Structures are given as structure tokens and as C-alpha cells.
Amino acid sequence: MRQRGSIRQHTDWLSVSLVIFLIIAGWLNIYAASYNEAHASPFDSSMEYGKQFVWVVISVLCAFAIMNVEGSFFSTFALLFYGLVLVLLILVLLIGKEVNGAKAWFGIGSFGIQPSEFSKVAISLLIAKTLSEPGTKIKSLKTRFSVFAITLIPAALILLQPDTGTVLVFVAFIFALYREGLSGNILLIGFGAAVLAVLAILLSYSNIDYPFLGLRSGIPLLMILFGAIGILILFLIKSFVLPRFRKKAYTIAVLSTIASIGYAGSINIALDKVLKPHHKKRIEILLGLDEDPQGAGYNVKQSKTAIGSGGFSGKGYLQGPVTKYGFVPEQSTDFIFCTVGEEWGFIGSSIILLVFAVLILRIMILAERQRSLFARIYGYCAASILFFHVLINVGMVLGLAPVIGIPLPFFSYGGSALLGFTMLIMIMLRFDAERLKVLR
């Protein structure tokens, strides 16, 4: 089928406009967050805002290049792109530059490239290619294993850097899989596991003595609690489940109880033995188990102060005292949203979040109207990643999520993140621009 009109005519200019708005707004906020009167020019390459401008130009050129490449290119070379990203993730561990204890960057002069940011695009493409192959079913164990492996390999390499935040972003792919037929029970189990993890941590910090066991911990209480729940479930099965289903229900109940107890215990082991002390401290502060206003909790305390000082309409551009005097560490990167809150206030913050929401919903709408299964799956992967980044970053700045180092798309300082998000969205817009060429 021949598509009438040029690619430019079929490009979704609403999405393009939203992306351009976010990039410009992000650059202006980076300028505000790292402003230096001695280097007032926004194009000064010795400052963060000058470097970010260079990446803005690179991202615009990349977007233009993507829109002039056939969409079939991305599906044909999805595996090659994925393999290239894996090679870069291995090389960065060997010859990369270490920054803040993480070996995640290739140093190129005063600039740095973080290959893990491109892994999101690579994984999205390969998942879309895998699930769009003829005869592939998401309910197949083989398909699920393939998708899990596609995500696990780069995740393991990124954990070695270490960069826990980027790895957690990969959880977002489950939303795309759900759209393609993954059972809702998986999401329910995931939610239950999160609640159980929080419960396990809270109970493990309870001040309850067990002198007869020589323990002072909430773990025995947790075991008793789950044991009681298990007994209650068995009683309900006996009372309300039909006899022919009882044996299977008994087995599921017993195994679920044992698995829950084991999982709860493993959470505390991971907290003590696997996570780094500062990660553990951040979780404790989030759950109200510890206070460290001058240490791990300092960033969140200062960011909330900055947002609160902005009030309804904000202090004005370059007028925020908390931002101006650099009271919030990492304010141009992970905590950039507090600059928005202080200088633009509730109104400005709401507008930015609304633009993100419209962009995410727009990508989902574009994904739904695709004739290509590959394009639809990729679109939902892109929307899921964008949603997860915004949700966690803003939640982190507001003290509603642990501080795990996830950038705010198009806002946080960092060329690799800006380029990665630009690629992620522009590839989807290229698919949409040529959707009429695809036969159903």
C-alpha cells in the first residue's frame, strides 16, 4: 500500500511540540539550577547549561536523522542494536570513567556518555521484535523466558556499575507486556510482593523481645503472622470451596504461605547484605524508620523546602533562594524538579506534569492506532519507561519514593539521558508517520 503525502505531513506534530517544550523548559531549569554570574552566557561550555545545549543540538540532529530513516530499519537491526549496547556496557566496566563510585561513563574530554541510557531503547526494540514474531504468544513459557532474558542481561551488567536506579526502570516493561496479554495476576502478585516487602522491613525493625529465642527482631512475629493467615485461608477453603477443588486449593495455600515467609526473610537479608549502606539508609528514611536530616535525608528535606517555598505561583525565574544558593545537592540532575517547584510554583509544576501526562497518553494513543504489532509494542514500552521515570523522580523529590538516582526526562542534566529519551520517542513517531504504509 502506498502512503499518500510525505513523512512530514503524517508526523504527529502534537507529540513533537510537547517534546520540544520539555527540552526547552528542561534546559532553562538547568540554567537556573547551576547559574553562575561569572559565566552568565547560557552557551558557556564550561558550565552544565552550556554542555546541555550541545546535547540539545545533538538530540535535535538525531531526531531529524531518525525521521528520515525507514521504520523497518529499527525492526531489522533490533538485535544488532541490542548487541552493540551490551558490548558498550561491558566496555564501560573495563575502561569507563568512575564518577561517584559508579563506573558507568565513557569520558570524552569534559563530556561523558552513559551507555545504560541507550539500553532502554535497545530492550524496547528487541522486546517488540520478539513479541511480534509470527506465532509468538505472551502466555508461552518460552516467550516469557525470552523477554526476561532480554531484560536480565543488560540489567546484570548495569548492576555491576552499579546503577540500581536504571535497573529498577526495567520494571516498567511489565506494563507493555500486560497490554499484550500478560495475566493481570502477575501485576497483582507484583503489588502484593511490594506490600509484603514493606511489611517485612517494618516488622523487622519492631522492638519486640524474644528471650526464649535469643532474638530481638520482628522476624518471628512475621512468621507467626503469616502462619495465622495460612491457617485462616485453610479454614476458609474447608468451609467455602467445593470438595473437588479443595485438594488443589490446600496445596496452593500451603505453598503460598511458605513462599511468603521465605520471601519476607529474603527481603531483610537483601537489606542487610546486598544493598549498600546509603541505599539501606534511604529506604529506612522513606519508611520513617530513621531520621538523618544532615545525611541521607538532607537532599529530600531541602528539595521539599524548595518546593514549599515556591508556593502557588513561584518565586520567579532565577529568584529561588534555595536554588540560587545551591542548598539542594544534585539539583541540576536528580532533583531538578525542586527548581521547577521553587521558581514556577504549584502552577508551573502542574503545567509540567500535565505536559508529561499528555505526552505519555499521546504515545499510547499512537501505539493503539498502529497497524504494525512491532510498532504498537514498542510504543507501549516507550510510554511505560517515560511514565516510570516521571513517577519515581517526582515521587523521590517529594519524599514519596526512595532516592535511587532516576533522571526526570528532558529536564535532568545529562546528555546521554536527553539523547536516549529523544531516540525513544522519535523512533515511535517515525513508526506512526508511516503507519499507513503497513497492511493489516
JOLINWO-V438700 format. One line per field, one symbol per residue. psi: psi as a letter, one per 40 degrees, with the letter a starting at -180 (. if undefined). burial: b if it has 24 or more other ideal C-beta (glycine too) atoms within 12 Angstrom, else e. Layout:
psi: ???
burial: ???
This chain:
psi: hhhhiidddehgeddddddddddddddddddddfhhdegdheeheeidddddddddddddddddddeehhddddddfdddddddddddddddddeihhhfehgeihhgbeiihhdddeddddddddddddeeihehhdehdddddddddddddddddddedigddddddeddeddddddeehhedddddddddddddddddddeeighigdeefigiedddddddddddddddddddddehideedddddddddddddddddddddddddddddiiddddddddddeeeihgdebdedddddddddddedadeieiheehddddefdhifdecdfddddddddeadddddddddddddddddddddddeidhdddddddddddddddddddddddddeeeiihefhihhedihhdddddddddddddddddddfdeehi.
burial: eeeeeebeeebbeebbebbbebbbbbbbbbbbbbbeeeeeebeeeebbbbbbbbbbebbbebbeebbebebeebbeebeebbeebbebbeebbeebbeeeebbbbbeeeebbbbbbbbbbbbbbbbbbbbbbeeeeebeeeebbebbbebbebbbebbbebbbbbbbbbbbbbbbbbebbebeeeeeeeeeeeeebbbbbbbbbbeeeeeeeeeeebbbbbbbebbeeebeebeeebeeeeeeeeeeeeeeebeebbeebbebbbebbeebeeeeeebbbbbbbbbbebeeeeeebbbbbbbbbbbbbbbeeebbebbebebbbeebbbbbbbbbbbbbbbbbbbeebbeebbebbebbbebbbebbeebebbbbbbbbbbbbbbbbbbbbbbbbbbbbebbbbbbbbbbbbbbbbbbbbbbbbbbbbbbbbbbbebbee
